[in-house]
Amino acid sequence: MNNKEWKKWLFWFSFAVAAIVVYKTIDSVSSVITGIINFFDLIMPFLMAILIAYILYIPCKSVESGIKRIKFKIFKKHARGLSVLLVYIISILLIFVIINFIIPAVTTSVKDLTENLPNYYNSAIDYFNNLDENSILVRLNINSYVESLQEFDFAKEIIKWISLDNINSYIKGIMGAANIIFDSFVTIVVSIYILLERNNIKNFLVELSKAIFSKKTNMAIGRYYKKTNSIFFHFISGQILDAIIIGIITSIAMSIMGVKYAILLGFMIGLFNIIPYFGAIAAVIIAIIITIFTGGFIQAIWLGIIVIILQQIDANIINPRILGNSLDLSPILVIFSVTIGGAYFGVLGMFLGVPVMAFLKLMLEDIIEYRNKKGFLEKVYPQEEKK
């Protein structure tokens, strides 16, 4: 067998092997996906621990700096451990307050709202039926839209959606109750370990990076790490803090106005406010619709005006002070990132789409700057010869 025939047979043999590998991969794609899902289920407690440690890092660092200022050596020696302990105690107290004060009030409002929805619906129908024929609402044929809602049982569907039976079935579909307790314990322990040993973990990753990559690459990795960390932390912590502030202010304002379900609506507006642009708009529309049924059009109009004013104060004063210029994204890019993130990854994608877009923008700007320094654009687009 000469050299050409040998190469020919080797080519076809390699092609056949590659075809078999591709076929087996496609044939067992469900098994591969199942394996990937099982792997992520297995490491989920560790991923959640990293997220918790990431969120609590700045508070722990600030508390640790404060403890180190105390003159007693014992406090300075155990500053890190004490800071982690204090931050976790405060976090547990906040969760306790939310569970014992805010959640019961929201749950009571939801239950009362679902029970009274039929009455609100009948009141709305009577209101529309008694409107003057020249009313703008009659001209817009709002009555027919409201009557079409009669076929949909709001109370039944909402209660069904939030019923404990369904919630339990969802939880059981993901993992057993025992696994939840175990995973929660692992998550807390690992997050505490990460916060306590964060310097050692960071030093290990730095040394590993030095062993794998060149000095120039390491400098680039370090730069992207610092910038990405700044973008994600400021955005996540800032949006959560901003949502809490807006939720509290809105609840107080609506309580003063005498709006029914003020705490529920304020909680909803604060929660929706985490999602840029779309969240605030959706929350205001829902709040206005509920207030129309519970308090009438006049109160709903005043509610809309007050909430829009508060949203403008938040957008122009509160939010910029919290987030600063950490993102530096135009409104078009924000809307685009929220839309794409929501389409592919749901609510979490709408929330994290903005910092991801900020990071991609940073990379593109670096690529453009690098190309300009190397004279790439001049080579691709040479200047016209002067006449």
Contacts in CASP RR format, 6 or more apart in sequence:
PFRMAT RR
TARGET T0000
AUTHOR 0000-0000-0000
METHOD contacts of the structure
MODEL  1
MNNKEWKKWLFWFSFAVAAIVVYKTIDSVSSVITGIINFFDLIMPFLMAI
LIAYILYIPCKSVESGIKRIKFKIFKKHARGLSVLLVYIISILLIFVIIN
FIIPAVTTSVKDLTENLPNYYNSAIDYFNNLDENSILVRLNINSYVESLQ
EFDFAKEIIKWISLDNINSYIKGIMGAANIIFDSFVTIVVSIYILLERNN
IKNFLVELSKAIFSKKTNMAIGRYYKKTNSIFFHFISGQILDAIIIGIIT
SIAMSIMGVKYAILLGFMIGLFNIIPYFGAIAAVIIAIIITIFTGGFIQA
IWLGIIVIILQQIDANIINPRILGNSLDLSPILVIFSVTIGGAYFGVLGM
FLGVPVMAFLKLMLEDIIEYRNKKGFLEKVYPQEEKK
1 9 0 8 1.000
25 32 0 8 1.000
40 47 0 8 1.000
41 174 0 8 1.000
41 175 0 8 1.000
44 183 0 8 1.000
45 183 0 8 1.000
45 184 0 8 1.000
45 186 0 8 1.000
45 187 0 8 1.000
45 190 0 8 1.000
46 186 0 8 1.000
46 187 0 8 1.000
46 190 0 8 1.000
48 183 0 8 1.000
48 187 0 8 1.000
48 191 0 8 1.000
49 186 0 8 1.000
49 187 0 8 1.000
49 188 0 8 1.000
49 189 0 8 1.000
49 190 0 8 1.000
49 191 0 8 1.000
49 194 0 8 1.000
50 191 0 8 1.000
50 194 0 8 1.000
52 187 0 8 1.000
52 188 0 8 1.000
52 191 0 8 1.000
53 191 0 8 1.000
53 194 0 8 1.000
53 195 0 8 1.000
53 198 0 8 1.000
54 233 0 8 1.000
55 236 0 8 1.000
55 237 0 8 1.000
56 87 0 8 1.000
56 88 0 8 1.000
56 91 0 8 1.000
56 191 0 8 1.000
56 195 0 8 1.000
57 195 0 8 1.000
57 198 0 8 1.000
57 233 0 8 1.000
58 233 0 8 1.000
58 237 0 8 1.000
59 87 0 8 1.000
59 90 0 8 1.000
60 80 0 8 1.000
60 83 0 8 1.000
60 84 0 8 1.000
60 87 0 8 1.000
60 195 0 8 1.000
61 83 0 8 1.000
63 82 0 8 1.000
63 83 0 8 1.000
63 86 0 8 1.000
63 87 0 8 1.000
64 79 0 8 1.000
64 80 0 8 1.000
64 82 0 8 1.000
64 83 0 8 1.000
66 79 0 8 1.000
67 75 0 8 1.000
67 76 0 8 1.000
67 79 0 8 1.000
67 82 0 8 1.000
67 83 0 8 1.000
68 75 0 8 1.000
68 76 0 8 1.000
68 79 0 8 1.000
70 76 0 8 1.000
75 82 0 8 1.000
80 195 0 8 1.000
80 196 0 8 1.000
81 196 0 8 1.000
84 192 0 8 1.000
84 195 0 8 1.000
84 196 0 8 1.000
88 192 0 8 1.000
102 263 0 8 1.000
102 267 0 8 1.000
105 263 0 8 1.000
105 264 0 8 1.000
106 263 0 8 1.000
106 264 0 8 1.000
106 267 0 8 1.000
109 261 0 8 1.000
109 263 0 8 1.000
109 264 0 8 1.000
110 158 0 8 1.000
110 162 0 8 1.000
110 264 0 8 1.000
112 261 0 8 1.000
113 261 0 8 1.000
113 264 0 8 1.000
113 290 0 8 1.000
113 294 0 8 1.000
114 154 0 8 1.000
114 155 0 8 1.000
114 158 0 8 1.000
114 159 0 8 1.000
115 155 0 8 1.000
116 294 0 8 1.000
117 154 0 8 1.000
117 155 0 8 1.000
117 158 0 8 1.000
117 293 0 8 1.000
118 155 0 8 1.000
120 293 0 8 1.000
120 294 0 8 1.000
121 146 0 8 1.000
121 149 0 8 1.000
121 150 0 8 1.000
121 154 0 8 1.000
121 293 0 8 1.000
123 293 0 8 1.000
124 146 0 8 1.000
124 292 0 8 1.000
124 293 0 8 1.000
125 143 0 8 1.000
125 146 0 8 1.000
125 147 0 8 1.000
128 137 0 8 1.000
128 138 0 8 1.000
128 142 0 8 1.000
128 143 0 8 1.000
128 146 0 8 1.000
129 143 0 8 1.000
131 137 0 8 1.000
131 138 0 8 1.000
131 143 0 8 1.000
132 138 0 8 1.000
137 143 0 8 1.000
160 166 0 8 1.000
171 177 0 8 1.000
171 180 0 8 1.000
175 183 0 8 1.000
194 201 0 8 1.000
209 218 0 8 1.000
209 221 0 8 1.000
210 218 0 8 1.000
213 221 0 8 1.000
224 362 0 8 1.000
224 363 0 8 1.000
227 359 0 8 1.000
227 362 0 8 1.000
228 359 0 8 1.000
228 362 0 8 1.000
230 326 0 8 1.000
231 326 0 8 1.000
231 327 0 8 1.000
231 355 0 8 1.000
231 358 0 8 1.000
231 359 0 8 1.000
231 362 0 8 1.000
232 355 0 8 1.000
232 359 0 8 1.000
234 323 0 8 1.000
234 324 0 8 1.000
234 326 0 8 1.000
234 327 0 8 1.000
235 323 0 8 1.000
235 326 0 8 1.000
235 327 0 8 1.000
235 354 0 8 1.000
235 355 0 8 1.000
235 358 0 8 1.000
236 355 0 8 1.000
238 322 0 8 1.000
238 323 0 8 1.000
239 273 0 8 1.000
239 274 0 8 1.000
239 276 0 8 1.000
239 323 0 8 1.000
239 351 0 8 1.000
240 274 0 8 1.000
241 322 0 8 1.000
242 273 0 8 1.000
242 314 0 8 1.000
242 318 0 8 1.000
242 319 0 8 1.000
242 322 0 8 1.000
242 323 0 8 1.000
243 270 0 8 1.000
243 271 0 8 1.000
243 273 0 8 1.000
243 274 0 8 1.000
244 270 0 8 1.000
245 314 0 8 1.000
245 318 0 8 1.000
246 269 0 8 1.000
246 270 0 8 1.000
246 273 0 8 1.000
246 310 0 8 1.000
246 311 0 8 1.000
246 314 0 8 1.000
246 318 0 8 1.000
247 266 0 8 1.000
247 267 0 8 1.000
247 269 0 8 1.000
247 270 0 8 1.000
247 273 0 8 1.000
249 310 0 8 1.000
250 265 0 8 1.000
250 266 0 8 1.000
250 269 0 8 1.000
250 270 0 8 1.000
250 307 0 8 1.000
250 310 0 8 1.000
251 262 0 8 1.000
251 263 0 8 1.000
251 265 0 8 1.000
251 266 0 8 1.000
251 267 0 8 1.000
253 306 0 8 1.000
253 307 0 8 1.000
253 310 0 8 1.000
254 262 0 8 1.000
254 265 0 8 1.000
254 266 0 8 1.000
254 303 0 8 1.000
254 306 0 8 1.000
255 262 0 8 1.000
255 263 0 8 1.000
257 299 0 8 1.000
257 302 0 8 1.000
257 303 0 8 1.000
257 306 0 8 1.000
258 299 0 8 1.000
259 265 0 8 1.000
259 291 0 8 1.000
259 294 0 8 1.000
259 295 0 8 1.000
259 299 0 8 1.000
259 303 0 8 1.000
260 291 0 8 1.000
260 294 0 8 1.000
260 295 0 8 1.000
261 290 0 8 1.000
261 294 0 8 1.000
265 287 0 8 1.000
265 290 0 8 1.000
265 291 0 8 1.000
266 287 0 8 1.000
268 283 0 8 1.000
268 286 0 8 1.000
268 287 0 8 1.000
269 280 0 8 1.000
269 283 0 8 1.000
269 284 0 8 1.000
269 287 0 8 1.000
269 307 0 8 1.000
270 283 0 8 1.000
271 283 0 8 1.000
272 279 0 8 1.000
272 280 0 8 1.000
272 282 0 8 1.000
272 283 0 8 1.000
273 279 0 8 1.000
273 280 0 8 1.000
273 283 0 8 1.000
273 314 0 8 1.000
274 351 0 8 1.000
275 338 0 8 1.000
275 347 0 8 1.000
275 350 0 8 1.000
275 351 0 8 1.000
276 334 0 8 1.000
276 338 0 8 1.000
276 354 0 8 1.000
277 331 0 8 1.000
277 334 0 8 1.000
277 335 0 8 1.000
277 338 0 8 1.000
278 335 0 8 1.000
278 338 0 8 1.000
278 350 0 8 1.000
280 311 0 8 1.000
284 304 0 8 1.000
284 307 0 8 1.000
284 308 0 8 1.000
284 311 0 8 1.000
287 303 0 8 1.000
287 304 0 8 1.000
287 307 0 8 1.000
288 300 0 8 1.000
288 303 0 8 1.000
288 304 0 8 1.000
289 300 0 8 1.000
291 299 0 8 1.000
291 300 0 8 1.000
291 303 0 8 1.000
292 300 0 8 1.000
326 358 0 8 1.000
327 354 0 8 1.000
327 355 0 8 1.000
327 358 0 8 1.000
328 358 0 8 1.000
328 361 0 8 1.000
329 337 0 8 1.000
329 354 0 8 1.000
329 357 0 8 1.000
329 358 0 8 1.000
329 361 0 8 1.000
333 357 0 8 1.000
333 361 0 8 1.000
334 354 0 8 1.000
334 357 0 8 1.000
336 357 0 8 1.000
337 353 0 8 1.000
337 354 0 8 1.000
337 356 0 8 1.000
337 357 0 8 1.000
338 350 0 8 1.000
338 353 0 8 1.000
338 354 0 8 1.000
340 353 0 8 1.000
341 349 0 8 1.000
341 350 0 8 1.000
341 352 0 8 1.000
341 353 0 8 1.000
342 349 0 8 1.000
342 350 0 8 1.000
342 353 0 8 1.000
345 352 0 8 1.000
371 377 0 8 1.000
END
